Amino acid sequence: KENIEAAIEGETYEYEEMYPKFIEEAQDEGNRGAVRSFDYARQSEIVHADRYKKALESVKSGKDLETVDYYICQVCGYTAENAAPETCPICEAKKESFKKIE
């Protein structure tokens, strides 16, 4: 339980504090590519934190998480459960950009 809580805290720090600072610095430097990359990462961290929150709820209720397949967008790092979406909700990459985690 403590490990999951620490993971939630870490992911939350990353999307609330760390990546916004990186984005601001990249904007100040006029580096649009870095801004986009950092924003993709920030949005992916939000999804990761939500997944950890689901895991924590399962631990607290004494239930196992259901087994799912994970698909990772190779452009931005978004993680989809069970199937790759037609279009990535973060970067709009096509379904073919997703890789199933084996």
DSSP file (Angstrom, degrees, kcal/mol; ACC not computed):
  #  RESIDUE AA STRUCTURE BP1 BP2  ACC     N-H-->O    O-->H-N    N-H-->O    O-->H-N    TCO  KAPPA ALPHA  PHI   PSI    X-CA   Y-CA   Z-CA
    1    1 A K     >        0   0    0      0, 0.0     4,-2.3     0, 0.0     5,-0.2   0.000 360.0 360.0 360.0 -44.1    0.0    0.0    0.0
    2    2 A E  H  >  +     0   0    0      1,-0.2     4,-2.3     2,-0.2     5,-0.2   0.869 360.0  54.3 -64.2 -36.1    2.8    2.4    0.9
    3    3 A N  H  > S+     0   0    0      2,-0.2     4,-2.1     1,-0.2    -1,-0.2   0.906 109.2  47.4 -64.1 -41.0    4.6    1.8   -2.4
    4    4 A I  H  > S+     0   0    0      2,-0.2     4,-2.5     1,-0.2    -2,-0.2   0.914 111.0  51.1 -67.5 -41.8    1.4    2.6   -4.4
    5    5 A E  H  X S+     0   0    0     -4,-2.3     4,-2.3     1,-0.2    -1,-0.2   0.900 110.5  49.7 -61.2 -39.6    0.9    5.8   -2.3
    6    6 A A  H  X S+     0   0    0     -4,-2.3     4,-2.4     2,-0.2    -1,-0.2   0.882 109.5  51.7 -66.1 -37.7    4.5    6.8   -3.0
    7    7 A A  H  X S+     0   0    0     -4,-2.1     4,-2.6     2,-0.2     5,-0.2   0.909 109.4  49.5 -65.3 -41.8    4.0    6.2   -6.7
    8    8 A I  H  X S+     0   0    0     -4,-2.5     4,-2.6     1,-0.2     5,-0.2   0.929 111.5  49.6 -61.1 -45.1    0.9    8.4   -6.8
    9    9 A E  H  X S+     0   0    0     -4,-2.3     4,-2.4     1,-0.2    -2,-0.2   0.909 111.9  48.4 -60.5 -43.1    2.8   11.1   -5.0
   10   10 A G  H  X S+     0   0    0     -4,-2.4     4,-2.1     2,-0.2    -2,-0.2   0.924 113.1  45.9 -64.9 -45.5    5.6   10.9   -7.4
   11   11 A E  H  X S+     0   0    0     -4,-2.6     4,-2.3     2,-0.2     5,-0.2   0.903 112.5  51.6 -64.2 -41.0    3.4   11.0  -10.5
   12   12 A T  H  X S+     0   0    0     -4,-2.6     4,-2.4    -5,-0.2     5,-0.3   0.916 108.5  50.9 -63.7 -43.6    1.4   13.9   -9.1
   13   13 A Y  H  X>S+     0   0    0     -4,-2.4     4,-2.7    -5,-0.2     5,-2.0   0.924 109.8  51.9 -56.8 -44.6    4.6   15.8   -8.4
   14   14 A E  I  <>S+     0   0    0     -4,-2.1     5,-2.9     1,-0.2    -2,-0.2   0.924 116.3  36.6 -62.6 -45.8    5.7   15.2  -12.0
   15   15 A Y  I  <5S+     0   0    0     -4,-2.3    -1,-0.2     3,-0.2    -2,-0.2   0.772 124.5  40.2 -82.6 -22.3    2.5   16.5  -13.6
   16   16 A E  I  <5S+     0   0    0     -4,-2.4    -2,-0.2    -5,-0.2    -3,-0.2   0.810 136.1   2.8 -91.2 -31.4    1.8   19.3  -11.2
   17   17 A E  I  X5S+     0   0    0     -4,-2.7     4,-1.6    -5,-0.3    -3,-0.2   0.766 123.1  49.1-121.9 -52.9    5.3   20.7  -10.6
   18   18 A M  I  ><S+     0   0    0     -5,-2.0     4,-2.0     1,-0.2     3,-0.3   0.969 114.2  39.4 -65.7 -57.7    8.1   19.1  -12.6
   19   19 A Y  H  ><S+     0   0    0     -5,-2.9     4,-3.0     1,-0.2     5,-0.2   0.882 111.2  57.5 -66.1 -37.9    6.8   19.1  -16.1
   20   20 A P  H  > S+     0   0    0      0, 0.0     4,-2.4     0, 0.0    -1,-0.2   0.903 108.6  48.4 -57.4 -37.3    5.1   22.6  -15.9
   21   21 A K  H  X S+     0   0    0     -4,-1.6     4,-2.4    -3,-0.3    -2,-0.2   0.924 111.8  48.7 -66.0 -43.4    8.5   24.0  -15.0
   22   22 A F  H  X S+     0   0    0     -4,-2.0     4,-2.5     1,-0.2    -1,-0.2   0.917 111.7  50.1 -60.7 -42.8   10.2   22.2  -17.9
   23   23 A I  H  X S+     0   0    0     -4,-3.0     4,-2.6     1,-0.2    -2,-0.2   0.923 109.9  50.3 -62.1 -45.2    7.5   23.5  -20.2
   24   24 A E  H  X S+     0   0    0     -4,-2.4     4,-2.5    -5,-0.2    -1,-0.2   0.920 111.5  48.0 -60.5 -44.7    7.9   27.0  -19.0
   25   25 A E  H  X S+     0   0    0     -4,-2.4     4,-1.7     1,-0.2    -1,-0.2   0.915 112.0  49.1 -62.7 -42.9   11.7   26.9  -19.5
   26   26 A A  H  <>S+     0   0    0     -4,-2.5     5,-2.7     2,-0.2     4,-0.4   0.887 110.9  50.5 -65.1 -38.2   11.3   25.4  -23.0
   27   27 A Q  H ><5S+     0   0    0     -4,-2.6     3,-1.3     1,-0.2    -2,-0.2   0.926 108.1  52.5 -63.3 -44.3    8.7   28.1  -23.9
   28   28 A D  H 3<5S+     0   0    0     -4,-2.5    -1,-0.2     1,-0.3    -2,-0.2   0.838 111.8  46.6 -59.5 -33.0   11.1   30.8  -22.7
   29   29 A E  T 3<5S-     0   0    0     -4,-1.7    -1,-0.3    -5,-0.2    -2,-0.2   0.496 112.8-120.9 -87.5  -4.3   13.8   29.3  -24.9
   30   30 A G  T < 5 +     0   0    0     -3,-1.3     2,-1.2    -4,-0.4    -3,-0.2   0.760  61.2 148.8  71.5  24.6   11.4   29.1  -27.9
   31   31 A N     >< +     0   0    0     -5,-2.7     4,-2.1     1,-0.2    -1,-0.2  -0.708  18.5 175.2 -95.9  87.1   11.9   25.3  -28.1
   32   32 A R  H  > S+     0   0    0     -2,-1.2     4,-2.4     1,-0.2    -1,-0.2   0.847  76.5  55.8 -63.4 -36.4    8.5   24.2  -29.4
   33   33 A G  H  > S+     0   0    0      1,-0.2     4,-2.5     2,-0.2    -1,-0.2   0.909 109.1  46.6 -63.4 -41.8    9.5   20.6  -29.8
   34   34 A A  H  > S+     0   0    0      2,-0.2     4,-2.9     1,-0.2     5,-0.3   0.896 110.0  54.1 -66.9 -39.8   10.6   20.4  -26.2
   35   35 A V  H  X S+     0   0    0     -4,-2.1     4,-2.3     1,-0.2    -2,-0.2   0.945 111.1  45.9 -57.5 -48.1    7.3   22.1  -25.1
   36   36 A R  H  X S+     0   0    0     -4,-2.4     4,-2.6     2,-0.2    -2,-0.2   0.931 113.7  48.3 -62.0 -46.8    5.3   19.4  -27.0
   37   37 A S  H  X S+     0   0    0     -4,-2.5     4,-2.3     1,-0.2    -2,-0.2   0.918 113.2  47.0 -61.4 -44.5    7.4   16.5  -25.6
   38   38 A F  H  X S+     0   0    0     -4,-2.9     4,-2.5     2,-0.2    -1,-0.2   0.873 111.9  51.1 -66.6 -36.1    7.2   17.8  -22.0
   39   39 A D  H  X S+     0   0    0     -4,-2.3     4,-2.6    -5,-0.3     5,-0.2   0.912 109.1  50.7 -68.3 -40.9    3.4   18.3  -22.4
   40   40 A Y  H  X S+     0   0    0     -4,-2.6     4,-2.2     1,-0.2    -2,-0.2   0.941 112.5  47.2 -57.9 -46.6    2.9   14.8  -23.7
   41   41 A A  H  X S+     0   0    0     -4,-2.3     4,-2.1     1,-0.2    -2,-0.2   0.908 110.5  52.2 -62.4 -42.3    4.9   13.4  -20.8
   42   42 A R  H  X S+     0   0    0     -4,-2.5     4,-1.4     1,-0.2    -1,-0.2   0.929 110.9  47.0 -60.1 -46.2    2.9   15.6  -18.3
   43   43 A Q  H  X S+     0   0    0     -4,-2.6     4,-1.4     1,-0.2    -1,-0.2   0.873 110.4  52.7 -65.8 -36.2   -0.4   14.3  -19.7
   44   44 A S  H  X S+     0   0    0     -4,-2.2     4,-2.4     1,-0.2    -1,-0.2   0.873 104.1  56.8 -65.5 -36.6    0.8   10.7  -19.6
   45   45 A E  H  X S+     0   0    0     -4,-2.1     4,-2.6     1,-0.2    -1,-0.2   0.849 101.8  56.3 -64.1 -33.9    1.8   11.1  -15.9
   46   46 A I  H  X S+     0   0    0     -4,-1.4     4,-2.0     2,-0.2    -1,-0.2   0.925 108.7  47.0 -61.3 -44.2   -1.8   12.1  -15.1
   47   47 A V  H  X S+     0   0    0     -4,-1.4     4,-2.1     2,-0.2    -2,-0.2   0.911 111.0  51.8 -63.8 -42.8   -2.9    8.8  -16.7
   48   48 A H  H  X S+     0   0    0     -4,-2.4     4,-2.3     1,-0.2    -2,-0.2   0.924 108.3  50.9 -60.9 -44.1   -0.3    6.9  -14.7
   49   49 A A  H  X S+     0   0    0     -4,-2.6     4,-2.2     1,-0.2    -1,-0.2   0.901 108.9  52.0 -60.6 -40.6   -1.4    8.5  -11.4
   50   50 A D  H  X S+     0   0    0     -4,-2.0     4,-2.0     2,-0.2    -1,-0.2   0.893 108.1  51.2 -63.2 -39.2   -5.0    7.5  -12.2
   51   51 A R  H  X S+     0   0    0     -4,-2.1     4,-2.0     1,-0.2    -2,-0.2   0.915 110.1  49.2 -64.4 -42.1   -3.9    3.9  -12.8
   52   52 A Y  H  X S+     0   0    0     -4,-2.3     4,-2.6     1,-0.2    -2,-0.2   0.881 107.6  55.1 -64.0 -37.1   -2.1    3.9   -9.4
   53   53 A K  H  X S+     0   0    0     -4,-2.2     4,-2.3     2,-0.2    -1,-0.2   0.899 107.1  50.3 -63.1 -39.6   -5.2    5.3   -7.7
   54   54 A K  H  X S+     0   0    0     -4,-2.0     4,-2.0     2,-0.2    -1,-0.2   0.906 110.4  50.1 -62.8 -41.0   -7.2    2.4   -9.1
   55   55 A A  H  X S+     0   0    0     -4,-2.0     4,-2.3     1,-0.2    -2,-0.2   0.907 109.3  51.1 -63.7 -41.6   -4.6    0.0   -7.8
   56   56 A L  H  X S+     0   0    0     -4,-2.6     4,-2.7     1,-0.2    -1,-0.2   0.907 107.7  52.6 -63.6 -41.7   -4.7    1.6   -4.4
   57   57 A E  H  X S+     0   0    0     -4,-2.3     4,-1.8     1,-0.2    -1,-0.2   0.906 109.6  50.0 -59.4 -41.1   -8.5    1.3   -4.3
   58   58 A S  H  X>S+     0   0    0     -4,-2.0     5,-2.2     2,-0.2     4,-0.7   0.919 110.7  48.7 -63.6 -44.0   -8.2   -2.4   -5.1
   59   59 A V  H ><5S+     0   0    0     -4,-2.3     3,-0.9     1,-0.2    -2,-0.2   0.933 111.4  49.7 -61.5 -45.8   -5.7   -2.9   -2.3
   60   60 A K  H 3<5S+     0   0    0     -4,-2.7    -1,-0.2     1,-0.3    -2,-0.2   0.836 113.8  45.4 -63.5 -32.6   -7.8   -1.1    0.2
   61   61 A S  H 3<5S-     0   0    0     -4,-1.8    -1,-0.3    -5,-0.2    -2,-0.2   0.502 112.1-119.3 -89.8  -3.5  -10.9   -3.1   -0.7
   62   62 A G  T <<5S+     0   0    0     -3,-0.9     2,-0.3    -4,-0.7    -3,-0.2   0.672  70.9 128.4  77.4  16.1   -8.9   -6.4   -0.7
   63   63 A K      < -     0   0    0     -5,-2.2    -1,-0.3    -6,-0.2     2,-0.2  -0.754  58.3-120.2-106.2 152.2   -9.6   -7.1   -4.3
   64   64 A D        -     0   0    0     -2,-0.3     2,-0.2    -3,-0.1     3,-0.0  -0.598  31.3-110.6 -82.3 149.4   -7.2   -8.0   -7.1
   65   65 A L        -     0   0    0     -2,-0.2     2,-0.1     1,-0.1    -1,-0.1  -0.559  39.7-106.0 -72.5 144.8   -7.0   -5.8  -10.2
   66   66 A E        -     0   0    0     -2,-0.2     2,-0.4     1,-0.1    -1,-0.1  -0.432  37.0-105.4 -69.5 149.2   -8.4   -7.4  -13.3
   67   67 A T        +     0   0    0     -2,-0.1     2,-0.3    -3,-0.0    -1,-0.1  -0.626  49.8 172.1 -77.1 128.4   -5.8   -8.6  -15.8
   68   68 A V        -     0   0    0     -2,-0.4     2,-0.3    -3,-0.0    -3,-0.0  -0.928  33.6-116.4-133.9 158.5   -5.6   -6.3  -18.8
   69   69 A D        -     0   0    0     -2,-0.3    13,-3.4    31,-0.0     2,-0.4  -0.736  30.5-145.1 -88.9 145.1   -3.5   -5.8  -21.8
   70   70 A Y  E     -A   81   0A   0     31,-0.5    31,-2.9    -2,-0.3     2,-0.4  -0.925  11.0-166.1-115.9 139.6   -1.6   -2.5  -22.1
   71   71 A Y  E     -AB  80 100A   0      9,-2.5     9,-3.2    -2,-0.4     2,-0.5  -0.991   9.1-155.4-124.3 128.2   -0.9   -0.6  -25.2
   72   72 A I  E     -AB  79  99A   0     27,-2.7    27,-2.3    -2,-0.4     2,-0.5  -0.892  17.2-127.6-109.7 129.0    1.7    2.3  -25.2
   73   73 A C  E  >  - B   0  98A   0      5,-2.7     4,-1.7    -2,-0.5    25,-0.2  -0.620  14.3-152.4 -70.6 123.8    1.7    5.1  -27.7
   74   74 A Q  T  4 S+     0   0    0     23,-2.6    -1,-0.2    -2,-0.5    24,-0.1   0.561  90.5  53.7 -77.3  -7.8    5.2    5.2  -29.1
   75   75 A V  T  4 S+     0   0    0     22,-0.1    -1,-0.2     3,-0.1   -35,-0.1   0.894 130.3   2.5 -89.1 -48.7    4.8    9.0  -29.8
   76   76 A C  T  4 S-     0   0    0      2,-0.1   -32,-0.2   -36,-0.1    -2,-0.2   0.582  92.6-111.8-120.7 -13.8    3.8   10.3  -26.4
   77   77 A G     <  +     0   0    0     -4,-1.7    -3,-0.1     1,-0.3   -36,-0.0   0.494  54.7 160.4  93.9   2.6    3.8    7.5  -23.9
   78   78 A Y        -     0   0    0     -6,-0.1    -5,-2.7     1,-0.1     2,-0.5  -0.325  31.7-141.0 -57.7 140.6    0.0    7.3  -23.3
   79   79 A T  E     -A   72   0A   0     -7,-0.2     2,-0.3   -35,-0.2    -7,-0.2  -0.937  17.0-169.6-111.1 120.6   -1.0    4.0  -21.8
   80   80 A A  E     -A   71   0A   0     -9,-3.2    -9,-2.5    -2,-0.5     2,-0.4  -0.829  15.7-132.8-106.5 147.4   -4.3    2.4  -23.0
   81   81 A E  E    S-A   70   0A   0     -2,-0.3     2,-1.5   -11,-0.2   -11,-0.2  -0.824  75.0 -10.1-101.5 140.0   -6.0   -0.6  -21.4
   82   82 A N  S    S+     0   0    0    -13,-3.4     2,-0.3    -2,-0.4   -12,-0.1  -0.100 128.8  18.6  74.0 -36.4   -7.3   -3.6  -23.3
   83   83 A A  S    S-     0   0    0     -2,-1.5   -12,-0.2   -14,-0.2    -2,-0.1  -0.984  80.6-104.0-160.1 151.1   -7.0   -2.2  -26.8
   84   84 A A        -     0   0    0     -2,-0.3    11,-0.1   -14,-0.1   -12,-0.0  -0.618  43.2-121.6 -75.2 135.5   -5.3    0.6  -28.7
   85   85 A P        -     0   0    0      0, 0.0     3,-0.1     0, 0.0    13,-0.1  -0.351  19.2-114.5 -72.3 160.0   -7.6    3.5  -29.4
   86   86 A E  S    S+     0   0    0      1,-0.2     9,-1.5     8,-0.1     2,-0.4   0.883 104.9  16.5 -59.6 -37.9   -8.2    4.6  -33.0
   87   87 A T  B    S-C   94   0B   0      7,-0.2    -1,-0.2     8,-0.1     7,-0.2  -1.000  90.6-109.4-137.8 136.8   -6.5    7.9  -32.1
   88   88 A C     >  -     0   0    0      5,-2.7     4,-1.5    -2,-0.4    -4,-0.0  -0.460  20.9-142.9 -64.9 129.9   -4.3    8.7  -29.1
   89   89 A P  T  4 S+     0   0    0      0, 0.0    -1,-0.1     0, 0.0     0, 0.0   0.649  96.7  41.2 -70.4 -13.0   -6.2   11.1  -26.8
   90   90 A I  T  4 S+     0   0    0      3,-0.1    -2,-0.0   -46,-0.0   -47,-0.0   0.885 133.9  10.1 -97.2 -54.6   -3.0   12.9  -26.0
   91   91 A C  T  4 S-     0   0    0      2,-0.1   -51,-0.0   -51,-0.0    -3,-0.0   0.477  90.4-123.5-110.3  -3.4   -1.0   13.3  -29.3
   92   92 A E     <  +     0   0    0     -4,-1.5     2,-0.0     1,-0.2     0, 0.0   0.667  52.5 160.1  68.5  19.0   -3.6   12.2  -31.8
   93   93 A A        -     0   0    0      1,-0.1    -5,-2.7    -6,-0.1    -1,-0.2  -0.371  44.4-101.0 -66.5 152.2   -1.3    9.5  -33.2
   94   94 A K  B >   -C   87   0B   0     -7,-0.2     3,-2.5     1,-0.1    -7,-0.2  -0.261  33.1-100.1 -72.5 162.0   -3.0    6.7  -35.2
   95   95 A K  G >  S+     0   0    0     -9,-1.5     3,-1.9     1,-0.3    -8,-0.1   0.804 119.3  67.4 -51.1 -35.2   -3.7    3.3  -33.7
   96   96 A E  G 3  S+     0   0    0      1,-0.3    -1,-0.3   -10,-0.2   -10,-0.1   0.656  87.0  69.4 -64.8 -15.0   -0.7    1.9  -35.5
   97   97 A S  G <  S+     0   0    0     -3,-2.5   -23,-2.6     2,-0.0     2,-0.3   0.540  82.8  93.7 -79.9  -6.5    1.5    4.0  -33.2
   98   98 A F  E <   -B   73   0A   0     -3,-1.9     2,-0.4   -25,-0.2   -25,-0.2  -0.666  59.5-158.7 -92.0 142.9    0.6    1.8  -30.2
   99   99 A K  E     -B   72   0A   0    -27,-2.3   -27,-2.7    -2,-0.3     2,-0.3  -0.979  18.1-127.1-120.7 129.9    2.7   -1.2  -29.1
  100  100 A K  E     -B   71   0A   0     -2,-0.4     2,-0.6   -29,-0.2   -29,-0.2  -0.564  23.2-127.3 -73.6 135.1    1.2   -3.9  -27.0
  101  101 A I              0   0    0    -31,-2.9   -31,-0.5    -2,-0.3    -1,-0.1  -0.748 360.0 360.0 -84.8 121.0    3.2   -4.6  -23.8
  102  102 A E              0   0    0     -2,-0.6    -1,-0.1   -33,-0.1    -2,-0.0   0.418 360.0 360.0 -94.7 360.0    4.1   -8.3  -23.7
